[in-house]
Amino acid sequence: MLQQDTVFCGSLFMLCVSIGLLLFQVVVSEIPLGSKLSLVENDLWLSSNGDFALGFFNRSDQPNQFGIGIRFNSRSIPVDKQTVVWVAGADAAVGNSSRSFFQLTQNGELLLFDGSGGVPVWTTKTSQLSVASAVLRDDGNFVLLNDKKEIVWQSFDTPTDTLLPGQKLSVSEGLRATSRNPVSSYYTLYMSDLGQLELRWESSINYWKSGGPSHLNLSAVLTSNGTLQFLDQNLEPVWSVSGADHHESVKFRFLRLDLDGNLRLYSWVEVSRSWRSVWQAVENQCNVFATCGERGICVFNSSGSPDCKCPFKYNSASNLKCLLPNQCKSSSTWVELEHTLLYGMYPANDSISQSSLQRCKDMCLHDSLCMAVTFTNNRAAECRMITTQYVSGYSDPSISSASFVKKCPYSDPLAADFTFPMNSAPISPLRQSYRPCIPCLIGAASGAFVVFIVVHIWIGFWLHRKRKFLRRKAAVAFKGPDLKGLIMLSFCEIKEFSENFKYPIGPKMFKGMLPHIDNQPVAIKELDTTTEQRKFRGAVSKIGNIHHKNLTKLEGYCCEFSHRYLVYEFAQNGSIDRYIEDSKLFKRLTWKKRVDICTSVARALCYLHTECREFVSHGNLKCENVLLDENFEAKVTDFGLGIFHGDASIYGTSAGKDVEDFGKMVLILVNGSREVEDVCEWAYNEWMEGRPETIIDKRIVGGVDPAKLERVLRIAFWCLQNDERMRPSMGEVLNVLEGTLTVDPPPFPFACRRPVEEEDSYESSLESYSATEH
């Protein structure tokens, strides 16, 4: 009897301990105001069941940078498989500093603080919502609660790249792939107004759309049994797709938009202790737009898995890059890629026409901007002409298309370093000489004139009908896409979206919101112009055709009576000008970031100068016109405004002006002083005397790479050469900054302070040179 009592008491004791531990877990799972997670201490906030944890993690895409997020934490999942399912601020990150922390502040905000930069990088902005505590729930949802235990904010409402079971995706919400590289950062999953999921590249290219009927006010939800459903307003399913194991008992699942642009459903397999993909949106990975990056071609290997092949390789001592050749100095040859479809990426607006194969190749051969063509002859002969160096594609024996890419001869020094794995046949340029036939020319000119008149009458009639249509369309709140996918807005809408120009962010620049596009923040710029509507729309069309990851995107415009506005994408972190001047923000401009900004700006200017269909000069490059987006990536704005002015006298027309302005911007970033006219001569002398370290901004934290400093200073002084003919092209500047081209020491003088007598002498020499030439 005594033994039974002892067993009973022992069992009762263990039961009390278990209940006590359970109660303790419930108590600590509710996070009080003031609670903090330190990066150095690496502590965690756990869900009561222990399946999820919130804490810092090392960002593999950003060395020595850390994010704060929610991950799986179950003991059955190895540490290296504990996938992150939510990240605060998406790409927000902090440096490896003892002062970096994540806190639920006393006023009820979640705050991520970067100790290395001394600035907050993300907050929930919930100080006015009477937050009393926080809880990481057992389903992985992190919530903020008021005194009544009501949810006032939750991580489920701000998904990053992942959906957990029970998490909904409502209209105009979406997922974005992790910014691991320049390509993956453009992939998004978007819930459209018609209740369909769409996989997009950037904002305009849809490469997958969910099935099912189109309904308004639908939401997508992932169920615990591995089914992706669309629910109507009554929470009734109207469409669903299930994973291969939806009938099996699986404890952990998640839906993620992966780096390769495909949407996949994953299940945890206890036996193999690994995540298994049980469904993917795009069955053929090669059909995902830009799946092989900026210049790769997607092919399937012998095992049936997709691989990325590079048809052209640039051999260098330091790297191996997949590149297309530059413009050839002499005649071009062709590299043929059988069973291959190519398409341009930046921008993705290939010219498609119906023509024969020979005509297709001839058109590309005589267009200096054309890099490649794809010819298809199914029901009709179709020619796709690609005029960008950012080319991707898909190769498979089932494809009837053949592609041809320009190749410079090996004797051409511009192409000497390129090797081609495929055979190519040269195409001889036309060298016949012709004697003009005067009567033939007169007849042809007369016929062309008649055709010209007829075409313009037809165009005028068509434009008249188009204007009437647009006037009717202007009566509704949303105008929809007009020129090149741009949004046409009325002046009333401009005032409404900017709250009557309430938030100025620069000279004649205001912040606004587009409510019909995800409440997307935009920058609205007022133009001082009396340009007539036809010319203004033509200029807008040209700028709307310019797409590059380091240029701010033109989203829309207003052309109504005397009002002229341009609507750009909004760069969240503002201009680099404010980071240079602000005593706190400058810490975020590390040496690496400053070099990255210079490289990004050079890449954008190179695109404007050489890769647009028409030469575009920025003409007004300065620190105020270089913005930083939410990922702290540089974007150049105010480009191409000279197009609105005809001769562009206000903004400049030459590449040399841009190169000189770029050199000044580089010195500002290196030295930190805005008085570049006073700095450049001193900086050159310091560099010549072997003291380049004295030029560096003393506020830079983390040190400077001496080799990169030497390269940056040399190319900056070349850009500032007084003789414009001695300045490098932006393509050469970019190659130097990327380390693929060496640069000699620059001579004196350069374009900064120059003695008056030297200036007079220089101008006199130019006058005598001009007189000699004429």
Secondary structure, DSSP 8 states (H G I E B T S, - for coil): -HHHHHHHHHHHHHHHHHHHHHHHHHHHHEEETT-EEETTTT--EE-TTSSEEEEEEE-TTSTTEEEEEEEE--TTS-GGG--EEEETTTT--EES-TT-EEEE-TTS-EEEEETTTTEEEEE---TTS---EEEE-TTS-EEEE-TT--EEEEGGGS-SSEE-TT-EE-TT-EEE---SSTTGGGEEEEE-TTS-EEEEETTTEEEEE--S---SS-EEEE-TTSEEEEE-TTS-EEEEEE-TTTTS--S-EEEEE-TTS-EEEEEEETTTTEEEEEEES-SSGGGSTTTTTTT-EEEE-TTS-EEEE-SSEEE-SS-EE-------SS--EEEEETTEEEEE-TT---EEEE--HHHHHHHHHT-TT--EEEEEESSSEEEEEE-SS-EEEEE-TT---EEEEEE--TTSGGGTTEE-SS-EEE-----------HHHHHHHHHHHHHHHHHHHHHHHHHHHHHHHHHHHHTTSS---B-STT-EE--HHHHHHHTTTTT-EEETTEEEEEETTTTTEEEEEEE------HHHHHHHHHHHHT---TTB--EEEEEEETTEEEEEEE--TT-BHHHHHH-TTGGGG--HHHHHHHHHHHHHHHHIIIIISSS--------GGGEEE-TT--EEE-STTGGGGGSS-TTT---HHHHHHHHHHHHHHHHH--S-HHHHHHHHHHHHHTT-GGGGS-TT-SS---HHHHHHHHHHHHHHTBSSGGGS--HHHHHHHHHTSS------S-BSS---HHHHHHHHHHHHHHHHHH-
